[in-house]
């Protein structure tokens, strides 16, 4: 999975062992993806490091390009850079501190990714094995230590010992995290010293932790770096020489350790060092940038610098600090309401200083011009500010929390409107997401994905989105009646096609009414190709969740390229096929449970006698189920659902003569049954599909009911539930019969298993989780909301038109989270509210009523 | 009314309704000579206001303009809001001593809740947005839709009562200046109509198709009038009624003076003033004619009920079908408008000839069948309010009896004037029955037995409820009332109230009683507990007084009481629910 995502052209495998990682990588990347099965054709460079030479035998040598023997901590220094470094079962063999140091080294040698495979928890004790002393475990690790920088994860559970984690890490995230961590440690040390009133003596600053974190041998430089004019008044003064020295060391200019020629140089380097500790990539980029000739730093009357770029004055030439304070005062009300603040434009940072004084909320500053940032670093002491804010200079705007506001530093934007344009539009989209999208959820006419559509709609609502559930089920009877109109199959199909086209048009009419930001269609939704093209032409974003088997249902081939975002419940081959078909944005999204529908019930005795049995199955009588269940006839076995043959041997197990069972009753059956059998459907297997991959909704639903189930093995199952702990699977009839026997005798074990399964559902597998992931994916794939004709009622504009300080402006501002608002929306919110109406509410009610009466 | 310096009148409906507000304006001016009257109207109908005397400040609300803004979509919400705010700030320039809303719609009720006034009468919403109808006569006003067949009062009189005024017997009034009158006469002369030619105006249009008497009927009528009287027929109406005029010209043998769409309202008023008679559907033109003192014949069709909106003034005539479905309900889409055909041109001709020649309708002639038509003549009755006298004697109907009953009782209840001598009132009613209808005391019994039974049931329900509510009111009035007890005790009241409501549904003639009672209760909802309790007692007592009064009058109506009571008790035994 990770290899597929990274697609590295070079790999360094640390701790080769038996060579499994090398083998997998070679097989997947060269043989499978590259279709290069001959060794001479292999293109991926795979090197390894192994400390225990006895492990290395012929087969590893055949697979790896080169295996270095020795202590990886040292060996790695002599190697170059790789796209992916696999650090598998390595860190636990080091003491913690040394392990992090080693990981830092790996990051230095990685072009983009690192993959950590590591046992988690404290039950993975290990001494020397195979006479290999390096196999001793010296440290214990937890997921929380990796969580801040993990891009993707897989957790496996080993009963008795605990979890095993596979973490794919982006190098940039890792470095950011580590730098921040180091910076905080330095700060903490200085703060402690300040508290103790220390810091007057340079010698005291040679703190081993600081040295280590910054890679400085302090004793060589301390005397040279001290300058008389920097009296020690608190942390900043203490910090300066330390940071300056460090910077010089890092720049490899230790031999030129004379005094700085200008204070400016000193300030710049100090700032840059602080920035590097926080964001080394940005620091490098600034360092490499050239300051444009149109940038002029001018002295103000107050004696502090101001900035003019070309003809545009960025800060007041008289008193930039006062100007900044006024800027903050103007935005104060918004600042107080926001949870985080995005500022567009850095300038020399005066407004940011002023802002940081009035709020301790997160501040993210966007400045596209590196030379302006450089100029700021050169002229003002920004160290305290840098610790407070996060600077971004490209379009990457992740990490902005909900409820943010955008404050514009107008002169900066005026300087480079285009530079800000894209971030402004991305922020707008993010803001829209934050406030909730208008999503039209299109249901199928009937079938298994119908309830899923409803669950998606409900989950989206709970996530704060405005949802129009387009229920196509009223068309079911008419659709079904087509069969009885003619026996000619071709005519039937033609009529069906025409009918679906009609339904599709009704859906389009609904979209025109609702004007959604996004259309989410569920499998079998009757949106015809013609309609999809129409939507595409009008730039209306569409998403499709294909909650069925791509091998069985092939209509995806036609529609997938027409949807902007395509979600699947299968991985591997399907994703490749989608790519081949020209689908751009697709994503694996397993099914889930709706926990307010599928829930634990306290059933009456009567219910238990009706719905209960030792084993049961709820679902349609697919071919494999009919065959497979005959092997369970000697049990107290109830079969619920339709499409079963009452005249078959299973007839006596079939309840209610094979009626379709509604959701609420299904929940009762799950709850009342000792063992729920969950066999994924197949039309061409005799029982369990040995190659089955996706996991059906029933798995999640039974788990959500805190009911016990035995499910047939699916390749995607272990990622979703821990086998043996949260779920029990069977691979064939004998296996199932063994497990039925075992678990029927062990109610306590069943209960425990079911409880853990439910916890897992609540933690990871609700429709809210899925919808959140879906929306995130859509956003990160470059989502941009459509412009519907006449939909110019954007609430921001209305608030501005009303004047944000006016009574009306304030009233409208409460709808900011909707993005846009109509008179109907306003009135709806009034009706749903209680208590006395305000004057403004009455006026909107009046307008609404007048429109109703007079607009004909 | 201690102080009455500033009064606001809101009437956002059509031109006819505005003209029907003129007696109120005149009455206020007369009663409070220094009062400053502000009139808020829909700008589409504001032109007529130029002819209304006594208005100090006219505010035209450009509702069409607001709708145009809202039509542009949600992006213009703020513009719409500002437009509304503009009107409101104009209206709210002053705080009124009294503000009256004569518009029944929900939008006007919301608008009214935004107006600054010490006293509000009319449809309004309370603080939480619930509809309330402030003032007893406003509650009556609202009842005339569901209980219209039992309503004896003209809209103008109800308007006057709402304003706390009594009719002065002068009807509606518009002021036509001498200039305009002179201009109109000159124009007529130029068109070949000299001052001695009998001039009869036809208003062919109406606000809806089903209210229009057929043009060919008008045409036939016109031909005969020209033949017999040598009269000139003048067609009136607005620009959008021009097709009707064209149709008239096409089907009629005569050439009318077609002024449809060729006069403004001032000229129309002057023209009508010159006319000897106007024959009209239910329209604004009809009210203009009555307001300038011209005799009218109102052809009242479809859902129009002449008692509400017929010509307001002395000596006008209404000709209306007397068929089971007339008047029909509002907002129905009739596919067999029999009523249009029932009114025959000969009927109207008969009536018109009498009016022009004798000044009064002498009665139905025998040349054409009149059985499905009735002609009413308007006059101000002894109680000062307008009434319509039937000119053709017909048997009494239940609706008619209740119409007369309610005319006595509502005035007593809503104006708080006790009927001193019930027997005398009864006698007066019987006199009128004998004079106007084919009266048979025995038939009356059959007509009234069910409703009498309903009234007895109603009275017993009221007694049950009153006993409870008086207890509650006593507890609520204490310094520290037992709220839990009150709640518990109050829970039993709604069940009785539901039964009261049911009586109104079972006996439609009693519906006005229960409807107006319900409106009264709605008005209590935003008050505190002691006020609600007190108000409820007052409402129940009022209802009880009304019901008792009606029972007394009905008992008197049933002369042979002993025999009748036996009959009643037999009937009541057969009804298990009592």
Boltz contact constraints between the chains, C-beta under 6 A:
constraints:
  - contact:
      token1: [A, 790]
      token2: [B, 73]
      max_distance: 6.0
  - contact:
      token1: [A, 792]
      token2: [B, 75]
      max_distance: 6.0
  - contact:
      token1: [A, 793]
      token2: [B, 74]
      max_distance: 6.0
  - contact:
      token1: [A, 793]
      token2: [B, 75]
      max_distance: 6.0
  - contact:
      token1: [A, 798]
      token2: [B, 77]
      max_distance: 6.0
  - contact:
      token1: [A, 798]
      token2: [B, 78]
      max_distance: 6.0
  - contact:
      token1: [A, 801]
      token2: [B, 78]
      max_distance: 6.0
  - contact:
      token1: [A, 802]
      token2: [B, 78]
      max_distance: 6.0
  - contact:
      token1: [A, 822]
      token2: [B, 74]
      max_distance: 6.0
  - contact:
      token1: [A, 836]
      token2: [B, 127]
      max_distance: 6.0
  - contact:
      token1: [A, 836]
      token2: [B, 128]
      max_distance: 6.0
  - contact:
      token1: [A, 837]
      token2: [B, 129]
      max_distance: 6.0
  - contact:
      token1: [A, 842]
      token2: [B, 110]
      max_distance: 6.0
  - contact:
      token1: [A, 842]
      token2: [B, 113]
      max_distance: 6.0
  - contact:
      token1: [A, 842]
      token2: [B, 114]
      max_distance: 6.0
  - contact:
      token1: [A, 843]
      token2: [B, 84]
      max_distance: 6.0
  - contact:
      token1: [A, 845]
      token2: [B, 110]
      max_distance: 6.0
  - contact:
      token1: [A, 846]
      token2: [B, 107]
      max_distance: 6.0
  - contact:
      token1: [A, 846]
      token2: [B, 110]
      max_distance: 6.0
  - contact:
      token1: [A, 846]
      token2: [B, 111]
      max_distance: 6.0
  - contact:
      token1: [A, 847]
      token2: [B, 80]
      max_distance: 6.0
  - contact:
      token1: [A, 849]
      token2: [B, 106]
      max_distance: 6.0
  - contact:
      token1: [A, 849]
      token2: [B, 107]
      max_distance: 6.0
  - contact:
      token1: [A, 849]
      token2: [B, 110]
      max_distance: 6.0
  - contact:
      token1: [A, 850]
      token2: [B, 107]
      max_distance: 6.0
  - contact:
      token1: [A, 851]
      token2: [B, 70]
      max_distance: 6.0
  - contact:
      token1: [A, 853]
      token2: [B, 107]
      max_distance: 6.0
  - contact:
      token1: [A, 854]
      token2: [B, 63]
      max_distance: 6.0
  - contact:
      token1: [A, 854]
      token2: [B, 67]
      max_distance: 6.0
  - contact:
      token1: [A, 855]
      token2: [B, 67]
      max_distance: 6.0
